[in-house]
Amino acid sequence: MPVNTNAVVLRTQPGAELTCKGHNYNLPPGDAAQRRGVLAYYATAALPATHSLADWLARIEIHMQQDVDAGHLPVFYRPQLQLLGDGEQSVL
């Protein structure tokens, strides 16, 4: 990572970085569903109430897990995420 760069990224196993890919799924649940990038959908939904990168990651994880628990998102489509850099960095 370049200096002063922070990111929320997909977590991969060492050596599998080139095989890691995001998924699309019909979101939000219900009649308004459209094919969307799973990570982009949840990251966008979590952003308005977010203060830091670590907070954003936590809120993304909560939103995804709520939909998995409710049966709205198959667990296969739930990306594993990680924070690179300073989690206290403001997102605003």
TORDO-134942 format. One line per field, with one value per residue: x, y, z of N, C-alpha, C in turn; residue number from 0. Coordinates in nm, 4 decimals. Layout:
// TORDO-134942
n_xx X, ...
n_yy Y, ...
n_zz Z, ...
ca_xx X, ...
ca_yy Y, ...
ca_zz Z, ...
c_xx X, ...
c_yy Y, ...
c_zz Z, ...
k NUM, ...
END
This chain:
// TORDO-134942
n_xx 0.0844, 0.0542, 0.2042, 0.0092, -0.2338, -0.5468, -0.7823, -1.0806, -1.0987, -1.1439, -1.0894, -0.8393, -0.6933, -0.3460, -0.1571, -0.3743, -0.4657, -0.5140, -0.7328, -0.9454, -1.2642, -1.5364, -1.8941, -2.2106, -2.5514, -2.9095, -3.0355, -3.1958, -3.3623, -3.6771, -3.9380, -3.8052, -3.5591, -3.2441, -2.9761, -2.6766, -2.3501, -2.2368, -2.0606, -2.0396, -2.3074, -2.3651, -2.1619, -2.2278, -2.4791, -2.4054, -2.2489, -2.3617, -2.3973, -2.1473, -1.8277, -1.5524, -1.2994, -1.2810, -1.5243, -1.6953, -1.6375, -1.7286, -2.0031, -2.0776, -2.0360, -2.2285, -2.4724, -2.4651, -2.4627, -2.7092, -2.8840, -2.8069, -2.8823, -3.1579, -3.2219, -3.2074, -2.9747, -2.7678, -2.5236, -2.2976, -2.2582, -2.1690, -1.9125, -1.5811, -1.4173, -1.1498, -0.9584, -0.7207, -0.4575, -0.5037, -0.7507, -0.8825, -0.9025, -1.0914, -1.3932, -1.5140
n_yy -0.1180, 0.2221, 0.5006, 0.6789, 0.5849, 0.4313, 0.1633, -0.0326, -0.3601, -0.6668, -0.9690, -1.2095, -1.5364, -1.5963, -1.5881, -1.6266, -1.3967, -1.3134, -1.4611, -1.3687, -1.2272, -0.9975, -1.0242, -1.0124, -0.9473, -0.9702, -0.6893, -0.4227, -0.6590, -0.7797, -0.6211, -0.4076, -0.4956, -0.5067, -0.6087, -0.5825, -0.4802, -0.6548, -0.5713, -0.2944, -0.2158, -0.2605, -0.1090, 0.1485, 0.1759, 0.1767, 0.4005, 0.6722, 0.7003, 0.6804, 0.7318, 0.6773, 0.4796, 0.2243, 0.2165, 0.2282, -0.0177, -0.1919, -0.1286, -0.2007, -0.4783, -0.5417, -0.4731, -0.6528, -0.9020, -0.8940, -0.9147, -1.1664, -1.3254, -1.2820, -1.4142, -1.2828, -1.2492, -1.4813, -1.6684, -1.7331, -1.5155, -1.3181, -1.1049, -1.1411, -0.9091, -0.6709, -0.4262, -0.2013, -0.0088, 0.2992, 0.2713, 0.4670, 0.6813, 0.9460, 0.9306, 1.1368
n_zz 0.0000, -0.0803, 0.0955, 0.3356, 0.2428, 0.2634, 0.2906, 0.2367, 0.1623, -0.0293, 0.1425, 0.1001, 0.0664, 0.1269, -0.1683, -0.3301, -0.4395, -0.7048, -0.7757, -0.6379, -0.6334, -0.6609, -0.6118, -0.7856, -0.7078, -0.6780, -0.5477, -0.3627, -0.1405, -0.2585, -0.4583, -0.5803, -0.6541, -0.8174, -1.0297, -0.8688, -0.7533, -0.4777, -0.2673, -0.3255, -0.2961, -0.0182, 0.0992, 0.0157, 0.1370, 0.4057, 0.4371, 0.4931, 0.7779, 0.8816, 1.0446, 1.0560, 0.8830, 1.0041, 1.1394, 0.9200, 0.7911, 0.9944, 0.9961, 0.7348, 0.7520, 0.9473, 0.8173, 0.5990, 0.7346, 0.8660, 0.6465, 0.5505, 0.7704, 0.7606, 0.5348, 0.2947, 0.1569, 0.0187, 0.1956, 0.0502, -0.1183, 0.0460, 0.0973, 0.2335, 0.4213, 0.4714, 0.6494, 0.5347, 0.6403, 0.8223, 1.0457, 1.1862, 1.0225, 0.8918, 0.7017, 0.5866
ca_xx 0.0000, 0.1268, 0.1971, -0.1110, -0.3458, -0.6278, -0.8829, -1.1568, -1.0786, -1.1779, -0.9850, -0.8061, -0.5899, -0.2162, -0.1353, -0.4984, -0.5083, -0.5618, -0.8586, -1.0464, -1.3519, -1.6631, -2.0122, -2.3316, -2.6715, -3.0282, -3.0521, -3.2341, -3.4631, -3.8132, -3.9757, -3.7132, -3.4274, -3.1696, -2.8443, -2.5823, -2.2312, -2.2693, -1.9805, -2.0783, -2.4411, -2.3587, -2.0738, -2.3061, -2.5834, -2.3452, -2.1690, -2.4153, -2.3852, -2.0104, -1.7360, -1.4138, -1.2923, -1.3131, -1.6683, -1.7579, -1.6254, -1.8188, -2.1419, -2.0954, -2.0477, -2.3581, -2.5790, -2.4598, -2.5016, -2.8539, -2.9507, -2.7804, -2.9671, -3.2975, -3.2398, -3.2106, -2.8457, -2.7031, -2.3933, -2.1960, -2.2367, -2.1196, -1.7667, -1.4994, -1.3498, -1.0454, -0.9176, -0.5777, -0.4212, -0.5487, -0.8960, -0.9381, -0.9126, -1.2269, -1.4407, -1.5743
ca_yy 0.0000, 0.3491, 0.5765, 0.7612, 0.5264, 0.3418, 0.0999, -0.1510, -0.4471, -0.8074, -1.0501, -1.3302, -1.6217, -1.5682, -1.6558, -1.6351, -1.2607, -1.2989, -1.5345, -1.3028, -1.1403, -0.9605, -1.0853, -0.9348, -1.0144, -0.8858, -0.6131, -0.4739, -0.7650, -0.7361, -0.5822, -0.3072, -0.5584, -0.4953, -0.6707, -0.4836, -0.5306, -0.6754, -0.4828, -0.1558, -0.1939, -0.2489, 0.0027, 0.2697, 0.1813, 0.2017, 0.5235, 0.7957, 0.7073, 0.6394, 0.8359, 0.6388, 0.3591, 0.1085, 0.2240, 0.1936, -0.1626, -0.2558, -0.1087, -0.2858, -0.6158, -0.5548, -0.4734, -0.7794, -1.0135, -0.8851, -0.9693, -1.3104, -1.3843, -1.2715, -1.4928, -1.1951, -1.2589, -1.6103, -1.6517, -1.7430, -1.3836, -1.2251, -1.0969, -1.1252, -0.7816, -0.6319, -0.2868, -0.1772, 0.1269, 0.3618, 0.2579, 0.5887, 0.7825, 0.9916, 0.9079, 1.2622
ca_zz 0.0000, -0.0769, 0.2198, 0.3534, 0.1701, 0.3445, 0.2060, 0.2731, 0.0463, -0.0133, 0.2062, 0.0257, 0.1219, 0.0644, -0.2957, -0.4080, -0.4679, -0.8420, -0.7934, -0.5566, -0.7113, -0.6003, -0.6724, -0.8073, -0.6597, -0.6901, -0.4245, -0.2326, -0.1484, -0.2907, -0.5943, -0.6343, -0.6720, -0.9429, -1.0201, -0.8165, -0.6866, -0.3366, -0.1837, -0.3518, -0.2395, 0.1272, 0.1331, -0.0057, 0.2397, 0.5364, 0.4375, 0.5521, 0.9237, 0.9127, 1.0882, 1.0268, 0.8002, 1.0867, 1.1613, 0.7921, 0.7755, 1.0908, 0.9515, 0.6162, 0.8014, 1.0160, 0.7158, 0.5240, 0.8207, 0.8867, 0.5284, 0.5491, 0.8738, 0.7173, 0.4134, 0.1769, 0.0877, 0.0448, 0.2601, -0.0548, -0.1788, 0.1479, 0.0869, 0.3534, 0.4017, 0.5663, 0.6460, 0.5169, 0.6761, 0.9457, 1.0648, 1.2462, 0.9178, 0.8676, 0.5654, 0.5384
c_xx 0.0890, 0.1096, 0.0715, -0.2291, -0.4152, -0.7359, -0.9580, -1.1527, -1.1281, -1.0606, -0.9644, -0.7038, -0.4577, -0.1963, -0.2586, -0.5498, -0.5677, -0.6920, -0.9724, -1.1328, -1.4796, -1.7784, -2.1219, -2.4490, -2.7881, -3.0581, -3.1229, -3.3374, -3.5992, -3.8299, -3.8797, -3.5749, -3.3730, -3.0357, -2.7421, -2.4585, -2.2588, -2.1907, -2.0215, -2.2138, -2.4337, -2.2684, -2.1484, -2.4129, -2.5270, -2.2799, -2.2323, -2.3969, -2.2429, -1.9217, -1.5910, -1.4151, -1.3285, -1.4631, -1.7431, -1.7534, -1.7219, -1.9641, -2.1729, -2.1202, -2.1832, -2.4717, -2.5816, -2.5091, -2.6507, -2.9288, -2.9250, -2.8740, -3.1142, -3.3259, -3.2468, -3.0824, -2.7849, -2.5617, -2.2790, -2.1609, -2.1812, -1.9676, -1.7006, -1.4117, -1.2396, -1.0117, -0.7667, -0.5507, -0.4809, -0.7000, -0.9608, -0.9486, -1.0595, -1.2661, -1.5039, -1.4698
c_yy 0.1244, 0.4181, 0.6639, 0.7130, 0.4269, 0.2831, -0.0091, -0.2389, -0.5883, -0.8819, -1.1759, -1.4123, -1.5872, -1.6528, -1.6634, -1.4976, -1.2446, -1.3736, -1.4708, -1.2143, -1.1127, -1.0247, -0.9815, -1.0168, -0.9172, -0.8208, -0.4821, -0.5842, -0.7063, -0.6937, -0.4832, -0.3646, -0.5368, -0.5627, -0.5643, -0.5531, -0.5386, -0.5786, -0.3371, -0.1237, -0.1710, -0.1350, 0.1353, 0.2851, 0.2198, 0.3393, 0.6432, 0.8093, 0.6815, 0.7572, 0.8054, 0.5154, 0.2337, 0.1022, 0.1824, 0.0423, -0.2348, -0.2443, -0.1900, -0.4296, -0.6384, -0.5626, -0.6059, -0.8949, -1.0113, -0.9438, -1.1184, -1.3788, -1.3847, -1.3533, -1.4099, -1.2008, -1.3949, -1.5892, -1.6593, -1.6063, -1.2811, -1.2190, -1.0876, -1.0033, -0.7607, -0.4855, -0.2807, -0.0319, 0.1697, 0.3564, 0.3804, 0.7031, 0.8181, 0.9629, 1.0333, 1.3596
c_zz 0.0000, 0.0589, 0.2192, 0.2706, 0.2617, 0.2561, 0.2801, 0.1488, 0.0762, 0.0481, 0.1217, 0.1024, 0.0541, -0.0616, -0.3838, -0.4496, -0.6078, -0.8677, -0.7168, -0.6462, -0.6336, -0.6749, -0.6928, -0.7569, -0.6734, -0.5552, -0.4552, -0.2472, -0.1826, -0.4349, -0.6586, -0.6652, -0.8128, -0.9219, -0.9813, -0.7623, -0.5374, -0.2483, -0.2030, -0.2894, -0.0886, 0.1721, 0.1193, 0.1022, 0.3759, 0.5471, 0.5086, 0.7038, 0.9722, 0.9499, 1.0508, 0.9372, 0.8796, 1.1140, 1.0347, 0.7704, 0.8693, 1.0462, 0.8259, 0.6608, 0.8689, 0.9152, 0.6390, 0.6102, 0.8504, 0.7676, 0.5134, 0.6485, 0.8344, 0.5919, 0.2867, 0.0952, 0.1195, 0.0979, 0.1584, -0.1129, -0.0803, 0.1414, 0.2240, 0.3295, 0.5045, 0.5451, 0.6301, 0.5514, 0.8084, 0.9569, 1.1230, 1.1457, 0.8941, 0.7236, 0.5069, 0.4927
k 0, 1, 2, 3, 4, 5, 6, 7, 8, 9, 10, 11, 12, 13, 14, 15, 16, 17, 18, 19, 20, 21, 22, 23, 24, 25, 26, 27, 28, 29, 30, 31, 32, 33, 34, 35, 36, 37, 38, 39, 40, 41, 42, 43, 44, 45, 46, 47, 48, 49, 50, 51, 52, 53, 54, 55, 56, 57, 58, 59, 60, 61, 62, 63, 64, 65, 66, 67, 68, 69, 70, 71, 72, 73, 74, 75, 76, 77, 78, 79, 80, 81, 82, 83, 84, 85, 86, 87, 88, 89, 90, 91
END
